[in-house]
């Protein structure tokens, strides 16, 4: 319901690719022709296994990497054409929370210094104002102002991640890339951080790109979810549909591989076993990237790469035979 | 039904880390038994002592930095592992008990071909020639479903993917057909689809060889599907133990309940508040008074802060260390589902 009124795009990505030169002639296509739109106020989850390009995608959309090709529009403005000054203001609007709270905080800076760094670049604040803002941010993320003069090593993983969140919030962003913000944390702490992210989203009207390999957490926090495999987007739809009616064979296998934390449900679960492993992103299959591991792969899949198409309103799939699964399911 | 043949018994195990800051009591009086052919899961969050416990079973710790306290016993086949001499210990490690470590990137030797690494393990425990060992090593690789084992035996670890490396680690652990395998977070470093493959492989091996498995993990999903019994650890102690079904459907310890509730169910409604446990585990450098979970427990009573609860047997192998089970304690009924209670 809510979504209908909020369908105003914030970030539009078209045919985005990010390739890395690996020495010699080999090229690693980390992100390979990905298009998607993130709407204002929503959380878009991005899932996939390691090496599927989800982190590279997240970093490229906020210009930590320069895209190889394709276009990214933020609030209607093409990022590739921004001047230096405009780029600075974009970087204020788009922030990132990193995966590893142990590596992403400078061990020689106090928590206050870490949080103030971005504020100094983007706002002209007096020391007293800065101090007051830091205190209020620390309260907001549930740490308390007395943490301001501590160092990162004094904090636990969950507390560090809260600092990472406060740092991102300090410049009043509109869009935050959450790059596996909870995978380094314990279950009980994960829940705390997820709740905090949901609370902050409501409080500040934030838009999230939530990257994770943990599908149950992604489902919990996201409005829509994209599934990536070997640099390509395989399926994109709202979170209920993705879990109840996945149309891509890879999504189906991925979902069925999650061990359910319930012995009876786990027994009842119909697990699709995936043979083999993810091919190297340097030597990618010619046709569908998933074809070598797919139960349904045919000659067409080996030869021709399927494009992402909208099969039902809002449900995008990159599979030649998605219609078949559609009728089967219905 | 399972054969109830006890193969390992741990009595009052206490492990301390001796640091500059003082003595950290990582494992505080753990008792348990392992039966033939079962999968016993040890579950808990980081720092709860689950890995230290599993390593202590193989005496994989470095004195004097880490020490096992007087009075601890680990009985294998009637013999105390903690009192074994060097020779006995070497026969025990590898031959009787195999270990699978968490990180397949660091548990293999990067300068040795994987076939040679398996052959090395074989030759330590069996009187066989290099040639025989090499042939056997390929056999072991085939056993763990590595395609093209002859060729893979000639690979170095860096040439293999994470899943393949973990299979090699399993092959080494299995090389001498041990009676017990200790798997410490065997799939934590792997992707879900690969994790499923590795867990299936372990279970297949258990069926075939009746090896008992001790599965150390923080992942309740893995536990629900693969363990027969569970022990929940918190702050170096076992707070609850029982069959997988009992623990998932009738948890009696508030911590077990909280752990279960912190995991989002795939079907659960989104965007509501996810149940989260407040606070963090206690600092293990301190002497604990009372129940270690008291400070985070929603049912905390005055007695909980004063005295450590005794372990109470609830029948059928289910037991819990919680004052709520005391006859004088108020009846709180079945433990609240945190989500419904809106805690």
Interface residues (C-beta under 8 A of the other chain):
Chain A: X49 X50 X156 X158 X186 X187 X188 X189 X190 X191 X192 X194 X195 X198 X213 X215 X216 X217 X219 X220 X221 X222 X239 X243 X253 X254 X255 X257 X258 X259 X260 X261 X262 X263 X264 X266 X267 X271 X273 X274 X277 X278
Chain B: X45 X46 X161 X162 X163 X164 X191 X192 X193 X194 X195 X196 X197 X199 X200 X218 X219 X220 X221 X222 X223 X224 X225 X226 X244 X245 X248 X249 X258 X259 X260 X262 X263 X264 X265 X266 X267 X268 X270 X271 X273 X274 X275 X276 X277 X278 X280
